[in-house]
Amino acid sequence: MLPEVPICTPPLPSGIFNGVKLVVETPEETLFSHRGANVTLPCRYHYEPALASPRPVRIKWWKLSENGVPEQDVLVAIGLRQRTFGDYRGRVRLRQDRAREVSLEIRDLRLEDYGRYRCEVIDGLEDESGLVELELRGVVFPYQHPQGRYKFNFHEAQQACEEQDAVVASFEQLFRAWEEGLDWCNAGWLQDASVQYPVTQARRPCGGLGLAPGVRSYGPRHRRLHRYDVFCFAVALRGQVYYLEHPEKLTLAEAREACREDGAQIAKVGQLFAAWKFRGLDRCDAGWLADGSARYPVAHPRSNCGALEPGVRSFGFPDPHSRQYGVYCYRPR
């Protein structure tokens, strides 16, 4: 008698069990929104072939780790029971408007909400997932310490951006800004603690004439010991930035008080950049800002109004007692 030969069954492809494949669908394109808005991250699942009757599944949403920020649980759900975590409590819920829809709705978006989210569907021992990338519409701007160039370590750079209603920019945000024409020779911190700078026109004091345009990198630097400028990222505003019409020029202290008397507050640098970028704020008058700098936004370049390209012009950090400037105020909605 011939020996019995075992029959080897090839393993089923990933996601297939009992002849049924679990499929999770999420959008390939990046979703864009703005701070304060509500957004839905789409996620649906189905089976191939289709099942005649529904099966109970567990849903998990989490935000992936990025640039040194650890992974964050956002929501888990089984049936009608949902649990949310951390800063997402009270701001997220599972949308199940259609059969097998498990989209995530986030309300009142914050600066730190942008990034990559994973939607995972768990059916018994099997699970499949998909990615959704969320980006906030914003503007990248270089920022220096009031005392001059290259004064921030990484932690001080984070605080400086936060004080200007912004966050430290990611490489992707800086790269997109470079594609849109940002050109700046001073190196600045990015969110991953690398130091880089964008160059659209090669020149000798900015890396040399032999290098092609691009985002130049110093690589990762020591977060505490090394000091540079910083690239901040500010998102579109819900409120209004405006130049306060005042009969005379103001000191910095008088500028703060004038905004308060107008039912507003003195604007921050990130707010001025966002108003210039997304609201088309255009004014040739230099005005005080909250950090003690004096700047003005130009959306439509013209003679006697600075350089020939749009941008936010800076007078640096003048003597706070001088009366040479007006003030930009910010009124939240």
C-alpha positions as CSV (number, residue, x, y, z in Angstrom):
1,M,0.0,0.0,0.0
2,L,1.3,3.4,-0.9
3,P,1.9,5.7,2.0
4,E,-0.8,8.4,2.6
5,V,0.3,11.7,1.2
6,P,-1.0,14.7,3.1
7,I,-3.0,17.2,1.1
8,C,-1.6,20.7,1.5
9,T,-4.2,23.5,1.1
10,P,-2.6,26.9,0.2
11,P,-3.3,29.6,2.7
12,L,-6.1,32.0,1.9
13,P,-5.1,35.5,0.9
14,S,-5.1,38.1,3.7
15,G,-8.6,39.3,4.6
16,I,-10.3,36.1,3.3
17,F,-11.9,33.7,5.8
18,N,-14.6,31.1,5.1
19,G,-14.4,32.0,1.5
20,V,-15.4,35.6,2.2
21,K,-13.1,38.7,1.8
22,L,-13.4,41.7,4.1
23,V,-12.7,45.0,2.2
24,V,-12.3,48.4,3.8
25,E,-12.6,51.5,1.5
26,T,-11.1,54.9,2.3
27,P,-10.4,57.8,-0.1
28,E,-7.0,57.9,-1.7
29,E,-6.9,61.7,-2.0
30,T,-6.0,64.0,0.9
31,L,-8.9,65.8,2.6
32,F,-8.5,69.5,3.2
33,S,-10.4,71.5,5.8
34,H,-9.8,74.5,8.1
35,R,-9.7,75.1,11.8
36,G,-13.0,75.3,13.5
37,A,-14.8,73.3,10.8
38,N,-16.5,70.0,11.0
39,V,-15.1,67.2,8.8
40,T,-16.0,63.6,8.0
41,L,-13.2,61.1,7.3
42,P,-14.9,58.5,5.0
43,C,-14.7,54.8,5.7
44,R,-16.9,51.9,4.5
45,Y,-16.5,48.2,4.4
46,H,-18.1,45.3,2.5
47,Y,-17.7,41.6,1.9
48,E,-16.8,39.8,-1.4
49,P,-19.0,37.9,-2.1
50,A,-21.7,39.9,-0.3
51,L,-23.2,38.4,2.9
52,A,-26.9,37.7,3.2
53,S,-27.1,38.8,6.8
54,P,-25.0,41.4,8.7
55,R,-22.3,40.3,11.2
56,P,-21.2,42.2,14.3
57,V,-17.9,44.1,13.9
58,R,-15.6,46.2,16.0
59,I,-14.5,49.6,14.7
60,K,-11.4,51.4,15.7
61,W,-10.1,54.8,14.6
62,W,-6.7,56.1,15.6
63,K,-4.2,58.7,14.6
64,L,-0.8,57.5,13.4
65,S,2.4,58.6,15.0
66,E,4.2,61.3,13.1
67,N,7.2,63.6,13.6
68,G,7.8,62.4,17.2
69,V,4.1,62.6,18.2
70,P,3.0,59.2,19.5
71,E,0.0,57.3,18.1
72,Q,-3.3,58.4,19.5
73,D,-6.5,56.4,20.0
74,V,-9.5,58.3,18.7
75,L,-12.6,56.1,18.9
76,V,-13.7,52.5,19.3
77,A,-17.2,51.2,18.6
78,I,-19.1,47.9,18.9
79,G,-22.7,48.2,17.7
80,L,-24.2,51.3,19.1
81,R,-21.6,51.6,21.9
82,Q,-18.9,54.2,21.2
83,R,-15.9,55.3,23.3
84,T,-13.7,58.3,22.5
85,F,-10.3,59.2,23.9
86,G,-8.1,62.2,25.0
87,D,-8.6,65.5,23.3
88,Y,-11.1,63.9,20.9
89,R,-13.7,63.4,23.7
90,G,-16.9,65.3,22.9
91,R,-15.6,66.2,19.4
92,V,-15.8,62.9,17.4
93,R,-18.5,60.4,16.6
94,L,-19.0,57.4,14.3
95,R,-21.3,58.2,11.3
96,Q,-23.3,55.2,10.2
97,D,-25.8,56.9,7.8
98,R,-25.6,54.0,5.4
99,A,-25.1,50.2,5.7
100,R,-21.5,49.4,6.6
101,E,-20.5,53.0,6.8
102,V,-18.1,53.7,9.7
103,S,-16.9,57.2,8.9
104,L,-15.4,59.4,11.6
105,E,-16.9,62.9,12.1
106,I,-14.6,65.4,13.8
107,R,-16.1,68.7,15.1
108,D,-14.4,72.0,15.7
109,L,-11.1,71.1,14.1
110,R,-7.9,72.1,15.9
111,L,-4.4,72.9,14.6
112,E,-3.1,69.6,16.0
113,D,-5.8,67.5,14.3
114,Y,-4.1,67.3,10.9
115,G,-2.3,64.0,10.0
116,R,-3.0,60.4,9.0
117,Y,-5.9,58.4,10.5
118,R,-6.5,54.7,10.3
119,C,-9.9,53.1,10.1
120,E,-9.9,49.4,11.2
121,V,-12.7,47.0,10.9
122,I,-12.4,43.8,13.0
123,D,-14.6,40.8,12.3
124,G,-13.8,38.0,14.7
125,L,-10.2,37.1,14.1
126,E,-9.9,39.0,10.8
127,D,-9.3,42.7,10.4
128,E,-8.7,45.1,7.5
129,S,-8.0,48.8,7.6
130,G,-7.6,51.9,5.4
131,L,-5.8,55.3,5.8
132,V,-7.3,58.8,5.6
133,E,-5.0,61.8,5.4
134,L,-6.4,65.1,6.7
135,E,-4.7,68.4,6.0
136,L,-5.6,71.9,7.2
137,R,-5.4,74.8,4.8
138,G,-2.7,77.1,6.0
139,V,0.3,79.2,5.3
140,V,4.0,78.6,6.3
141,F,6.0,81.6,7.5
142,P,9.6,82.0,8.8
143,Y,9.9,83.4,12.3
144,Q,12.9,84.9,14.2
145,H,13.5,85.7,17.8
146,P,13.1,89.4,18.7
147,Q,16.9,89.4,19.5
148,G,17.8,88.3,16.0
149,R,18.8,85.3,13.9
150,Y,19.2,81.7,15.2
151,K,18.1,82.1,18.8
152,F,15.6,79.2,19.3
153,N,16.3,75.7,20.3
154,F,13.6,73.2,19.2
155,H,11.4,73.6,22.4
156,E,11.6,77.4,22.3
157,A,10.7,77.2,18.6
158,Q,7.6,75.2,19.4
159,Q,6.6,77.8,22.0
160,A,7.3,80.7,19.7
161,C,4.9,79.3,17.0
162,E,2.2,78.6,19.5
163,E,2.4,82.2,20.8
164,Q,1.8,83.3,17.2
165,D,-1.4,81.1,16.9
166,A,0.5,78.6,14.8
167,V,2.5,75.3,15.1
168,V,5.9,74.3,13.9
169,A,5.6,73.3,10.2
170,S,6.1,69.8,8.9
171,F,8.4,69.1,6.0
172,E,5.4,68.4,3.7
173,Q,4.0,71.8,4.6
174,L,7.3,73.6,3.9
175,F,7.8,71.7,0.7
176,R,4.3,72.7,-0.5
177,A,5.2,76.3,0.4
178,W,8.4,76.1,-1.6
179,E,6.4,74.8,-4.6
180,E,4.2,77.9,-4.2
181,G,7.3,80.2,-4.2
182,L,8.6,80.5,-0.6
183,D,12.2,81.5,-0.7
184,W,14.1,82.0,2.5
185,C,17.8,81.7,3.2
186,N,17.7,81.4,7.0
187,A,17.5,77.8,8.3
188,G,14.6,76.9,10.6
189,W,13.3,74.1,12.7
190,L,10.6,71.8,11.4
191,Q,8.2,69.5,13.3
192,D,10.5,66.4,13.1
193,A,13.4,68.5,14.7
194,S,15.2,68.7,11.4
195,V,16.5,72.1,10.2
196,Q,15.8,73.1,6.6
197,Y,15.2,76.1,4.4
198,P,13.5,76.7,1.0
199,V,15.3,78.2,-2.0
200,T,13.6,79.0,-5.3
201,Q,16.5,81.1,-6.7
202,A,20.0,79.8,-6.2
203,R,22.5,82.4,-5.1
204,R,25.9,82.6,-3.5
205,P,24.9,83.5,0.1
206,C,22.2,80.8,0.1
207,G,24.0,77.6,-0.5
208,G,25.9,78.6,-3.6
209,L,25.1,79.0,-7.3
210,G,25.9,75.4,-8.1
211,L,23.0,73.9,-6.2
212,A,19.6,73.5,-7.8
213,P,16.5,75.2,-6.2
214,G,14.9,73.1,-3.5
215,V,14.4,72.6,0.2
216,R,18.0,72.5,1.7
217,S,18.5,70.3,4.8
218,Y,20.9,70.4,7.7
219,G,19.3,67.1,8.9
220,P,18.1,66.4,12.4
221,R,19.7,68.6,15.1
222,H,19.9,68.4,18.9
223,R,16.6,69.7,20.2
224,R,18.1,71.5,23.2
225,L,21.7,72.5,22.2
226,H,21.3,73.7,18.6
227,R,19.7,77.1,17.8
228,Y,18.0,78.3,14.6
229,D,14.9,80.2,13.4
230,V,11.7,78.3,12.9
231,F,9.1,77.8,10.2
232,C,5.6,78.1,11.6
233,F,2.3,76.9,10.1
234,A,-0.9,79.0,10.6
235,V,-4.3,77.9,9.4
236,A,-7.2,79.9,7.9
237,L,-9.0,82.1,10.4
238,R,-12.6,82.1,11.6
239,G,-12.3,85.7,12.9
240,Q,-11.2,89.0,11.3
241,V,-7.9,90.8,11.1
242,Y,-8.0,94.5,10.3
243,Y,-5.9,97.6,10.5
244,L,-7.4,99.9,13.1
245,E,-8.1,103.4,11.8
246,H,-6.7,105.7,14.5
247,P,-6.0,109.4,14.4
248,E,-2.4,109.0,15.5
249,K,0.5,106.5,15.6
250,L,0.8,104.4,18.7
251,T,3.3,102.9,21.1
252,L,3.1,99.1,21.5
253,A,1.2,99.5,24.8
254,E,-1.2,102.0,23.3
255,A,-1.7,99.7,20.4
256,R,-2.8,96.9,22.7
257,E,-5.2,99.2,24.5
258,A,-6.6,100.6,21.3
259,C,-7.6,97.1,20.1
260,R,-9.2,96.3,23.5
261,E,-11.2,99.5,23.3
262,D,-12.4,98.4,19.8
263,G,-13.7,95.1,21.2
264,A,-10.8,93.1,19.8
265,Q,-7.2,92.1,20.7
266,I,-3.9,92.9,19.0
267,A,-3.3,90.4,16.2
268,K,-0.6,87.7,16.3
269,V,1.8,87.1,13.4
270,G,0.2,83.8,12.4
271,Q,-3.2,85.6,12.3
272,L,-1.8,88.3,10.0
273,F,-0.3,85.8,7.6
274,A,-3.5,83.8,7.5
275,A,-5.6,86.9,6.8
276,W,-3.2,87.9,4.0
277,K,-3.2,84.4,2.5
278,F,-6.8,83.5,2.8
279,R,-8.7,86.8,3.1
280,G,-6.6,88.8,0.7
281,L,-5.7,91.4,3.4
282,D,-3.9,94.2,1.7
283,R,-2.6,97.3,3.4
284,C,0.5,99.4,3.0
285,D,0.4,100.7,6.6
286,A,2.8,99.1,9.0
287,G,1.2,98.1,12.3
288,W,2.1,96.6,15.7
289,L,1.5,92.9,16.4
290,A,1.3,91.0,19.6
291,D,4.9,89.9,19.6
292,G,6.2,93.5,19.4
293,S,7.0,93.3,15.7
294,A,5.7,95.7,13.1
295,R,4.5,94.3,9.8
296,Y,2.0,94.9,6.9
297,P,0.3,92.6,4.4
298,V,0.4,93.1,0.6
299,A,-1.8,91.0,-1.5
300,H,-1.5,93.3,-4.6
301,P,2.1,94.6,-5.0
302,R,2.4,98.2,-6.2
303,S,4.8,101.1,-6.2
304,N,5.6,102.6,-2.8
305,C,4.4,99.4,-1.1
306,G,7.6,97.4,-0.7
307,A,8.8,94.5,-2.9
308,L,7.3,93.5,-6.2
309,E,5.8,90.2,-5.0
310,P,2.9,89.6,-2.5
311,G,3.8,88.9,1.1
312,V,3.9,90.2,4.6
313,R,6.6,92.9,5.0
314,S,8.4,93.2,8.3
315,F,10.1,96.1,10.1
316,G,11.5,93.8,12.7
317,F,11.0,94.6,16.4
318,P,11.1,98.4,16.8
319,D,11.5,100.3,20.1
320,P,8.1,99.5,21.8
321,H,7.9,103.2,22.9
322,S,8.2,104.6,19.4
323,R,5.1,106.2,17.8
324,Q,5.7,105.3,14.2
325,Y,3.1,102.5,13.6
326,G,-0.5,101.8,13.7
327,V,-1.9,98.4,14.8
328,Y,-3.5,95.3,13.4
329,C,-6.3,93.9,15.5
330,Y,-8.1,90.5,15.6
331,R,-11.7,90.0,16.4
332,P,-12.8,86.4,16.9
333,R,-16.2,85.3,15.6
